[in-house]
Protein backbone atom coordinates (compact mmCIF):
# COMPACT_ATOMS: atom_id res chain seq x y z
CA UNK A 1 0.00 0.00 0.00
CA UNK A 2 1.28 3.48 -0.82
CA UNK A 3 0.47 6.47 1.35
CA UNK A 4 0.63 10.21 0.83
CA UNK A 5 1.23 11.84 4.21
CA UNK A 6 0.04 15.44 4.39
CA UNK A 7 1.04 17.66 7.26
CA UNK A 8 -0.17 21.12 8.12
CA UNK A 9 1.64 23.17 10.71
CA UNK A 10 4.32 25.60 11.69
CA UNK A 11 8.01 25.60 10.84
CA UNK A 12 8.85 23.41 13.82
CA UNK A 13 6.40 20.82 12.52
CA UNK A 14 7.98 21.10 9.06
CA UNK A 15 11.39 20.48 10.66
CA UNK A 16 10.07 17.44 12.55
CA UNK A 17 8.45 16.11 9.39
CA UNK A 18 11.69 16.57 7.44
CA UNK A 19 13.61 14.68 10.14
CA UNK A 20 10.96 11.95 10.06
CA UNK A 21 11.25 11.78 6.27
CA UNK A 22 15.02 11.31 6.56
CA UNK A 23 14.46 8.63 9.20
CA UNK A 24 11.91 6.89 6.96
CA UNK A 25 14.38 6.89 4.08
CA UNK A 26 17.10 5.52 6.34
CA UNK A 27 14.70 2.83 7.57
CA UNK A 28 13.91 2.08 3.91
CA UNK A 29 10.18 2.59 4.32
CA UNK A 30 8.85 2.43 0.80
CA UNK A 31 5.51 3.67 -0.39
CA UNK A 32 5.39 6.91 1.61
CA UNK A 33 5.59 10.51 0.49
CA UNK A 34 5.07 13.73 2.43
CA UNK A 35 3.41 16.96 1.35
CA UNK A 36 3.71 19.95 3.71
CA UNK A 37 1.25 22.84 3.82
CA UNK A 38 2.38 25.83 5.89
CA UNK A 39 -1.04 26.71 7.27
CA UNK A 40 -4.47 25.17 7.59
CA UNK A 41 -5.73 27.80 5.13
CA UNK A 42 -3.19 26.56 2.55
CA UNK A 43 -4.40 23.00 3.15
CA UNK A 44 -8.08 23.94 2.76
CA UNK A 45 -7.32 25.93 -0.41
CA UNK A 46 -5.20 23.12 -1.88
CA UNK A 47 -7.35 20.12 -1.04
CA UNK A 48 -10.95 21.22 -1.35
CA UNK A 49 -13.74 18.67 -0.90
CA UNK A 50 -14.24 18.69 -4.69
CA UNK A 51 -10.56 17.91 -5.26
CA UNK A 52 -10.58 15.13 -2.66
CA UNK A 53 -13.65 13.66 -4.36
CA UNK A 54 -11.84 13.88 -7.70
CA UNK A 55 -8.75 12.14 -6.29
CA UNK A 56 -10.91 9.33 -4.90
CA UNK A 57 -12.79 8.89 -8.19
CA UNK A 58 -9.51 8.70 -10.13
CA UNK A 59 -8.02 6.21 -7.65
CA UNK A 60 -11.11 3.98 -7.80
CA UNK A 61 -11.93 4.17 -11.52
CA UNK A 62 -8.58 4.95 -13.24
CA UNK A 63 -10.04 7.16 -16.00
CA UNK A 64 -8.10 7.33 -19.24
CA UNK A 65 -8.52 11.07 -19.73
CA UNK A 66 -9.38 14.32 -17.98
CA UNK A 67 -12.72 14.31 -19.79
CA UNK A 68 -13.54 10.87 -18.40
CA UNK A 69 -12.50 12.03 -14.91
CA UNK A 70 -14.89 14.98 -15.24
CA UNK A 71 -17.72 12.61 -16.17
CA UNK A 72 -16.97 10.45 -13.13
CA UNK A 73 -17.48 13.37 -10.74
CA UNK A 74 -20.20 15.01 -12.86
CA UNK A 75 -18.34 18.31 -13.20
CA UNK A 76 -17.37 20.64 -16.03
CA UNK A 77 -14.24 19.50 -17.90
CA UNK A 78 -12.56 22.91 -17.61
CA UNK A 79 -13.05 22.97 -13.82
CA UNK A 80 -11.68 19.43 -13.48
CA UNK A 81 -8.77 20.34 -15.77
CA UNK A 82 -7.94 23.30 -13.50
CA UNK A 83 -8.17 21.12 -10.38
CA UNK A 84 -6.00 18.42 -11.91
CA UNK A 85 -3.35 20.97 -12.89
CA UNK A 86 -3.34 22.30 -9.31
CA UNK A 87 -3.05 18.78 -7.89
CA UNK A 88 -0.15 18.15 -10.27
CA UNK A 89 1.58 21.36 -9.10
CA UNK A 90 1.11 20.23 -5.48
CA UNK A 91 2.75 16.92 -6.38
CA UNK A 92 -0.29 14.86 -5.46
CA UNK A 93 -0.85 13.27 -8.84
CA UNK A 94 0.91 13.21 -12.19
CA UNK A 95 -0.78 13.85 -15.51
CA UNK A 96 0.58 11.32 -17.96
CA UNK A 97 0.46 11.35 -21.74
CA UNK A 98 -0.64 8.26 -23.56
CA UNK A 99 -4.36 7.97 -23.00
CA UNK A 100 -6.67 7.17 -25.94
CA UNK A 101 -6.01 9.53 -28.83
CA UNK A 102 -3.11 11.14 -26.94
CA UNK A 103 -5.30 12.20 -24.02
CA UNK A 104 -3.70 13.30 -20.78
CA UNK A 105 -4.43 10.69 -18.11
CA UNK A 106 -4.59 11.60 -14.40
CA UNK A 107 -3.00 8.97 -12.17
CA UNK A 108 -3.25 8.68 -8.39
CA UNK A 109 -0.09 6.91 -7.20
CA UNK A 110 -1.39 6.39 -3.65
CA UNK A 111 -3.85 4.03 -2.00
CA UNK A 112 -4.38 6.23 1.04
CA UNK A 113 -4.02 9.82 2.23
CA UNK A 114 -3.07 10.35 5.85
CA UNK A 115 -3.46 13.89 7.24
CA UNK A 116 -1.82 15.34 10.35
CA UNK A 117 -2.92 18.85 11.33
CA UNK A 118 -1.11 20.83 14.01
CA UNK A 119 -3.68 23.43 15.02
CA UNK A 120 -2.57 25.22 18.21
CA UNK A 121 -5.45 26.64 20.16
CA UNK A 122 -3.28 28.85 22.33
CA UNK A 123 -0.51 31.01 20.93
CA UNK A 124 2.88 29.72 22.15
CA UNK A 125 3.75 33.21 23.41
CA UNK A 126 0.71 33.18 25.71
CA UNK A 127 1.15 29.61 26.97
CA UNK A 128 3.10 30.69 30.08
CA UNK A 129 0.84 33.54 31.10
CA UNK A 130 -1.96 33.06 33.58
CA UNK A 131 -5.51 32.97 32.21
CA UNK A 132 -7.55 36.13 32.63
CA UNK A 133 -10.24 35.90 35.29
CA UNK A 134 -13.78 37.16 34.73
TORFI-914054 format. One record per residue: residue number from 1; residue in one letter; x, y, z of N, C-alpha, C, O in turn. Coordinates in Angstrom, 2 decimals, padded with zeros to 5 digits. Atoms other than C-alpha are relative to their C-alpha. Layout:
REM residues N
PT seq type     npx     npy     npz    capx    capy    capz     cpx     cpy     cpz     opx     opy     opz
PT NUM    A       X       Y       Z       X       Y       Z       X       Y       Z       X       Y       Z
...
//
This chain:
REM residues 134
PT seq type     npx     npy     npz    capx    capy    capz     cpx     cpy     cpz     opx     opy     opz
PT   1    X  000.85 -001.18  000.00  000.00  000.00  000.00  000.90  001.24  000.00  001.89  001.30  000.72
PT   2    X -000.73 -001.26  000.02  001.28  003.48 -000.82 -000.82  001.06  000.69 -002.05  001.07  000.61
PT   3    X  000.68 -001.01 -000.79  000.47  006.47  001.35  000.60  001.37 -000.30  001.82  001.51 -000.37
PT   4    X -000.42 -001.39  000.06  000.63  010.21  000.83 -000.28  000.58  001.37 -001.43  000.62  001.80
PT   5    X  000.15 -000.61 -001.32  001.23  011.84  004.21  000.00  001.50 -000.19  000.94  002.07 -000.74
PT   6    X  000.14 -001.45  000.09  000.04  015.44  004.39  000.08  000.57  001.39 -000.62  000.10  002.30
PT   7    X -000.09 -000.65 -001.30  001.04  017.66  007.26 -000.28  001.48 -000.16  000.05  002.09 -001.18
PT   8    X  000.31 -001.41 -000.02 -000.17  021.12  008.12  000.49  000.52  001.33  000.10  000.00  002.38
PT   9    X -000.48 -000.52 -001.27  001.64  023.17  010.71  001.07  001.04 -000.16  001.33  001.53 -001.26
PT  10    X -001.00 -001.05 -000.04  004.32  025.60  011.69  001.36 -000.51 -000.45  001.51 -001.67 -000.83
PT  11    X -001.34  000.37  000.45  008.01  025.60  010.84  000.60 -001.12  000.84  001.33 -001.97  000.32
PT  12    X -000.52  001.07 -000.86  008.85  023.41  013.82 -000.56 -001.35 -000.45  000.15 -002.35 -000.48
PT  13    X  000.60  001.23  000.50  006.40  020.82  012.52  000.65 -000.40 -001.32  000.91 -001.58 -001.54
PT  14    X -000.67  000.28  001.27  007.98  021.10  009.06  001.37 -000.63  000.27  001.75 -001.60 -000.38
PT  15    X -001.31  000.54 -000.36  011.39  020.48  010.66 -000.14 -001.43  000.50  000.63 -002.30  000.09
PT  16    X  000.21  001.36 -000.51  010.07  017.44  012.55 -000.38 -000.95 -001.12  000.09 -002.09 -001.17
PT  17    X  000.40  000.84  001.13  008.45  016.11  009.39  001.19 -000.31 -000.90  001.32 -001.44 -001.39
PT  18    X -001.19  000.22  000.82  011.69  016.57  007.44  000.92 -001.03  000.66  001.45 -001.92 -000.01
PT  19    X -000.81  000.98 -000.72  013.61  014.68  010.14 -000.63 -001.39 -000.08  000.07 -002.39 -000.25
PT  20    X  000.69  001.29  000.12  010.96  011.95  010.06  000.16 -000.57 -001.39  000.34 -001.78 -001.55
PT  21    X -000.19  000.46  001.38  011.25  011.78  006.27  001.38 -000.62 -000.17  001.51 -001.69 -000.76
PT  22    X -001.37  000.53  000.08  015.02  011.31  006.56  000.08 -001.34  000.72  000.70 -002.28  000.23
PT  23    X  000.00  001.25 -000.75  014.46  008.63  009.20 -000.70 -001.10 -000.80 -000.23 -002.24 -000.84
PT  24    X  000.73  000.98  000.81  011.91  006.89  006.96  000.86 -000.52 -001.14  000.87 -001.71 -001.44
PT  25    X -000.88  000.40  001.09  014.38  006.89  004.08  001.09 -000.92  000.53  001.40 -001.95 -000.07
PT  26    X -001.05  000.83 -000.59  017.10  005.52  006.34 -000.53 -001.36  000.40  000.18 -002.36  000.32
PT  27    X  000.61  001.27 -000.38  014.70  002.83  007.57 -000.52 -000.76 -001.22 -001.06 -001.86 -001.10
PT  28    X  000.43  000.60  001.25  013.91  002.08  003.91 -001.49 -000.30 -000.01 -001.92 -001.37 -000.45
PT  29    X  001.45  000.14  000.06  010.18  002.59  004.32 -000.47  000.46 -001.37 -000.44  001.65 -001.69
PT  30    X  000.45 -000.33  001.35  008.85  002.43  000.80 -001.48  000.30  000.01 -002.20 -000.08  000.93
PT  31    X  001.41 -000.25  000.17  005.51  003.67 -000.39 -000.53  001.17  000.82 -001.74  001.25  001.05
PT  32    X  000.47 -001.16 -000.75  005.39  006.91  001.61  000.58  001.27 -000.62  001.74  001.30 -001.04
PT  33    X -000.43 -001.31  000.46  005.59  010.51  000.49 -000.62  001.02  000.93 -001.65  000.75  001.55
PT  34    X  000.52 -001.03 -000.90  005.07  013.73  002.43 -000.20  001.30 -000.76  000.65  001.71 -001.54
PT  35    X  000.33 -001.30  000.55  003.41  016.96  001.35 -000.26  000.93  001.18 -001.09  000.61  002.03
PT  36    X  000.13 -000.93 -001.12  003.71  019.95  003.71 -000.72  001.27 -000.43 -000.30  001.94 -001.37
PT  37    X  000.67 -001.29  000.16  001.25  022.84  003.82  000.41  000.85  001.20  000.45  000.34  002.32
PT  38    X -000.43 -000.87 -001.08  002.38  025.83  005.89 -001.09  000.36  000.99 -000.83  000.51  002.18
PT  39    X  001.10 -000.39 -000.87 -001.04  026.71  007.27 -001.23 -000.84 -000.33 -001.31 -001.48 -001.38
PT  40    X  001.24  000.73  000.27 -004.47  025.17  007.59 -000.75  000.65 -001.15 -001.45 -000.05 -001.89
PT  41    X  000.64 -000.66  001.14 -005.73  027.80  005.13  000.58 -000.51 -001.32 -000.16 -000.72 -002.28
PT  42    X -000.64  000.54  001.21 -003.19  026.56  002.55 -000.54 -001.41 -000.29 -000.80 -001.75 -001.44
PT  43    X  000.52  001.36  000.15 -004.40  023.00  003.15 -001.42  000.02 -000.56 -001.73 -000.70 -001.51
PT  44    X  001.40 -000.09  000.43 -008.08  023.94  002.76 -000.09  000.51 -001.43 -000.94  000.05 -002.20
PT  45    X  000.00 -000.52  001.37 -007.32  025.93 -000.41  000.53 -001.04 -000.99  000.05 -001.12 -002.12
PT  46    X -000.61  000.97  000.90 -005.20  023.12 -001.88 -000.81 -001.27 -000.17 -000.90 -001.81 -001.27
PT  47    X  000.75  001.26  000.07 -007.35  020.12 -001.04 -001.46  000.24  000.40 -001.89 -000.10  001.50
PT  48    X  001.42 -000.27 -000.21 -010.95  021.22 -001.35 -000.76 -001.32 -000.01 -000.25 -002.32 -000.51
PT  49    X  000.82  001.22  000.08 -013.74  018.67 -000.90 -000.20 -000.49 -001.45 -000.22 -001.70 -001.69
PT  50    X  000.15  000.41  001.40 -014.24  018.69 -004.69  001.27 -000.69 -000.52  001.19 -001.68 -001.25
PT  51    X -001.25  000.62  000.44 -010.56  017.91 -005.26  000.21 -001.36  000.65  000.68 -002.30  000.01
PT  52    X -000.11  001.31 -000.66 -010.58  015.13 -002.66 -000.93 -001.02 -000.64 -000.55 -002.18 -000.81
PT  53    X  000.94  000.87  000.69 -013.65  013.66 -004.36  000.57 -000.43 -001.36  000.44 -001.58 -001.76
PT  54    X -000.62  000.29  001.29 -011.84  013.88 -007.70  001.14 -001.00  000.15  001.25 -001.94 -000.63
PT  55    X -001.11  000.93 -000.25 -008.75  012.14 -006.29 -000.54 -001.40  000.25 -000.03 -002.38 -000.30
PT  56    X  000.59  001.31 -000.30 -010.91  009.33 -004.90 -000.56 -000.66 -001.27 -000.33 -001.84 -001.51
PT  57    X  000.59  000.55  001.23 -012.79  008.89 -008.19  001.09 -000.52 -000.95  000.94 -001.58 -001.56
PT  58    X -001.10  000.42  000.87 -009.51  008.70 -010.13  000.66 -001.26  000.55  000.98 -002.17 -000.21
PT  59    X -000.63  001.18 -000.61 -008.02  006.21 -007.65 -000.87 -001.24 -000.19 -000.36 -002.32 -000.46
PT  60    X  000.91  001.15  000.10 -011.11  003.98 -007.80 -000.25 -000.44 -001.44 -000.33 -001.64 -001.72
PT  61    X  000.45  000.33  001.36 -011.93  004.17 -011.52  001.09  000.05 -001.07  000.89 -000.47 -002.17
PT  62    X -001.11 -000.11  000.94 -008.58  004.95 -013.24 -000.45  000.49 -001.38 -000.31 -000.23 -002.37
PT  63    X  000.45 -000.51  001.30 -010.04  007.16 -016.00  001.18  000.18 -000.96  002.31  000.40 -000.54
PT  64    X -001.06 -000.09  001.00 -008.10  007.33 -019.24  000.22  001.41 -000.52  001.11  001.64 -001.34
PT  65    X -000.16 -001.38  000.45 -008.52  011.07 -019.73 -000.60  000.95  001.04 -001.34  000.54  001.93
PT  66    X  000.59 -001.02 -000.87 -009.38  014.32 -017.98 -001.51  000.08 -000.22 -002.28  000.26  000.72
PT  67    X  001.42 -000.05  000.34 -012.72  014.31 -019.79 -000.76 -001.12  000.71 -001.85 -000.90  001.24
PT  68    X  000.63  001.13 -000.68 -013.54  010.87 -018.40 -000.03  000.24  001.51 -001.00 -000.12  002.18
PT  69    X -000.02 -000.32 -001.43 -012.50  012.03 -014.91 -001.11  000.99  000.33 -001.78  000.86  001.36
PT  70    X  001.07 -000.98 -000.21 -014.89  014.98 -015.24 -001.37 -000.68  000.00 -002.24 -000.33  000.80
PT  71    X  001.28  000.73  000.03 -017.72  012.61 -016.17 -000.21 -000.79  001.29 -001.33 -000.88  001.79
PT  72    X  000.11  000.79 -001.23 -016.97  010.45 -013.13 -000.53  000.82  001.18 -001.32  000.32  001.99
PT  73    X  000.41 -000.85 -001.13 -017.48  013.37 -010.74 -001.12  000.97 -000.39 -001.52  001.82  000.40
PT  74    X  001.11 -000.82  000.50 -020.20  015.01 -012.86  000.28  001.49  000.14 -000.52  002.25  000.69
PT  75    X -000.41 -001.41 -000.04 -018.34  018.31 -013.20  000.44  000.44 -001.39  000.70 -000.39 -002.26
PT  76    X -000.45 -000.59  001.25 -017.37  020.64 -016.03  001.47 -000.37 -000.25  002.29 -000.34  000.66
PT  77    X -001.36  000.42  000.36 -014.24  019.50 -017.90  001.02  001.09  000.31  002.11  000.78  000.80
PT  78    X -000.98 -001.06 -000.24 -012.56  022.91 -017.61  000.30  000.17  001.49  001.43  000.46  001.87
PT  79    X -000.22 -000.08 -001.45 -013.05  022.97 -013.82  000.86 -001.17  000.48  001.76 -000.99  001.30
PT  80    X -000.80  001.18 -000.37 -011.68  019.43 -013.48  001.42  000.15 -000.52  002.38 -000.20  000.18
PT  81    X -001.33 -000.24  000.56 -008.77  020.34 -015.77  000.79  000.93  000.93  001.95  000.66  001.23
PT  82    X -000.66 -000.96 -000.91 -007.94  023.30 -013.50  000.39 -000.68  001.31  001.50 -000.48  001.81
PT  83    X -000.29  000.71 -001.24 -008.17  021.12 -010.38  001.14 -001.00 -000.18  002.02 -001.10  000.67
PT  84    X -001.05  000.98  000.25 -006.00  018.42 -011.91  001.36  000.67 -000.17  002.38  000.15  000.31
PT  85    X -001.26 -000.74  000.14 -003.35  020.97 -012.89  000.51  000.45  001.37  001.71  000.37  001.63
PT  86    X -000.40 -000.41 -001.35 -003.34  022.30 -009.31  000.51 -001.19  000.80  001.52 -001.07  001.51
PT  87    X -000.45  001.20 -000.71 -003.05  018.78 -007.89  001.35 -000.48 -000.52  002.16 -001.01  000.24
PT  88    X -001.30  000.36  000.57 -000.15  018.15 -010.27  001.07  000.94  000.56  002.15  000.48  000.93
PT  89    X -000.95 -000.97 -000.55  001.58  021.36 -009.10  000.33 -000.34  001.45  001.48 -000.22  001.87
PT  90    X -000.21  000.38 -001.40  001.11  020.23 -005.48  000.79 -001.30  000.14  001.29 -001.61  001.22
PT  91    X -000.73  001.26 -000.04  002.75  016.92 -006.38 -000.84 -001.16  000.47 -000.31 -002.20  000.86
PT  92    X  000.88  001.05 -000.48 -000.29  014.86 -005.46 -000.24 -001.06 -001.07 -000.32 -002.25 -000.77
PT  93    X  000.19  000.97  001.07 -000.85  013.27 -008.84  000.64  000.49 -001.28  000.63  001.69 -001.57
PT  94    X -000.56 -000.38  001.29  000.91  013.21 -012.19 -001.07 -000.07 -001.09 -002.04 -000.81 -000.98
PT  95    X  000.83  000.07  001.20 -000.78  013.85 -015.51  000.87 -000.60 -001.08  001.85  000.01 -001.51
PT  96    X -000.83  000.74  000.93  000.58  011.32 -017.96 -000.58  000.00 -001.40 -001.79 -000.10 -001.58
PT  97    X  000.42  000.09  001.39  000.46  011.35 -021.74 -000.16 -001.47 -000.36  000.45 -002.34  000.25
PT  98    X  000.12  001.37  000.47 -000.64  008.26 -023.56 -001.38 -000.61  000.14 -001.56 -001.80 -000.08
PT  99    X  001.37  000.50 -000.04 -004.36  007.97 -023.00 -000.50 -000.18 -001.43  000.24  000.09 -002.37
PT 100    X  000.57  000.19  001.34 -006.67  007.17 -025.94  000.07  001.29 -000.81 -000.33  002.35 -000.34
PT 101    X -000.09 -001.16  000.88 -006.01  009.53 -028.83  000.97  001.05  000.51  000.85  002.22  000.15
PT 102    X -000.98 -000.95 -000.54 -003.11  011.14 -026.94 -000.51  000.79  001.18  000.08  001.80  001.56
PT 103    X  000.58 -000.71 -001.15 -005.30  012.20 -024.02  000.95 -000.03  001.19  001.73 -000.96  001.37
PT 104    X -000.75 -000.07 -001.24 -003.70  013.30 -020.78 -000.77 -000.80  001.05 -001.97 -000.58  001.26
PT 105    X  000.65  000.88 -000.96 -004.43  010.69 -018.11  000.44  000.36  001.42  001.64  000.36  001.72
PT 106    X -000.36 -000.24 -001.40 -004.59  011.60 -014.40  000.21 -001.34  000.71 -000.54 -002.29  000.51
PT 107    X -000.34  001.24 -000.70 -003.00  008.97 -012.17  000.20  000.31  001.48  000.95  001.23  001.83
PT 108    X -000.20 -000.15 -001.44 -003.25  008.68 -008.39  000.95 -001.11  000.44  000.58 -002.29  000.42
PT 109    X -000.99  001.02 -000.35 -000.09  006.91 -007.20 -000.07 -000.46  001.46  000.86 -001.09  001.95
PT 110    X  000.13  000.36 -001.41 -001.39  006.39 -003.65 -001.28 -000.81  000.22 -002.24 -000.69 -000.55
PT 111    X  001.18  000.74 -000.39 -003.85  004.03 -002.00 -000.72  000.67  001.17 -001.86  000.36  001.48
PT 112    X  000.51 -000.59 -001.23 -004.38  006.23  001.04  000.61  001.38  000.17  001.75  001.63 -000.23
PT 113    X -000.51 -001.31 -000.40 -004.02  009.82  002.23 -000.16  000.09  001.51 -001.25 -000.12  002.05
PT 114    X -000.03 -000.13 -001.45 -003.07  010.35  005.85  000.29  001.47  000.31  001.27  002.02 -000.19
PT 115    X -000.15 -001.43 -000.26 -003.46  013.89  007.24  000.29  000.23  001.49 -000.41 -000.29  002.36
PT 116    X -000.32 -000.44 -001.36 -001.82  015.34  010.35 -000.10  001.52  000.01  000.57  002.19 -000.76
PT 117    X  000.16 -001.45 -000.09 -002.92  018.85  011.33  000.41  000.46  001.38 -000.16  000.04  002.39
PT 118    X -000.41 -000.64 -001.25 -001.11  020.83  014.01 -000.74  001.33  000.06 -000.42  002.25 -000.69
PT 119    X  000.85 -001.18 -000.08 -003.68  023.43  015.02  000.01  000.52  001.44 -000.90  000.20  002.21
PT 120    X -000.08 -000.47 -001.39 -002.57  025.22  018.21 -001.18  000.89  000.35 -001.56  001.78 -000.42
PT 121    X  001.13 -000.79 -000.46 -005.45  026.64  020.16  000.43  001.19  000.84 -000.31  002.16  000.99
PT 122    X -000.55 -001.09 -000.80 -003.28  028.85  022.33  001.34  000.39 -000.61  002.18 -000.47 -000.86
PT 123    X -001.24 -000.49  000.56 -000.51  031.01  020.93  001.15 -000.36  000.94  001.03 -000.16  002.15
PT 124    X -001.14  000.41 -000.82  002.88  029.72  022.15  000.51  001.12  000.90  000.99  000.85  002.01
PT 125    X -000.46 -001.12 -000.81  003.75  033.21  023.41 -000.87  000.22  001.21 -000.41  000.79  002.20
PT 126    X  000.92 -000.18 -001.12  000.71  033.18  025.71 -000.10 -001.23  000.89 -000.79 -001.21  001.91
PT 127    X  000.15  001.27 -000.72  001.15  029.61  026.97  000.45  000.11  001.45 -000.10 -000.59  002.30
PT 128    X -000.52 -000.10 -001.36  003.10  030.69  030.08 -000.75  001.00  000.85 -000.58  001.02  002.07
PT 129    X  000.70 -001.02 -000.77  000.84  033.54  031.10 -001.24 -000.59  000.64 -001.84 -001.54  000.14
PT 130    X  001.18  000.48 -000.72 -001.96  033.06  033.58 -001.26  000.39 -000.74 -001.29  001.46 -001.35
PT 131    X  001.25 -000.35  000.68 -005.51  032.97  032.21 -000.66  001.19  000.68 -000.56  001.37  001.89
PT 132    X  000.71 -001.16 -000.53 -007.55  036.13  032.63 -001.23 -000.48  000.77 -001.91 -001.41  000.34
PT 133    X  001.19  000.38 -000.76 -010.24  035.90  035.29 -001.15  000.96 -000.32 -000.94  002.12 -000.66
PT 134    X  001.17 -000.82  000.36 -013.78  037.16  034.73 -000.54  000.72  001.18 -001.52  001.45  001.07
//
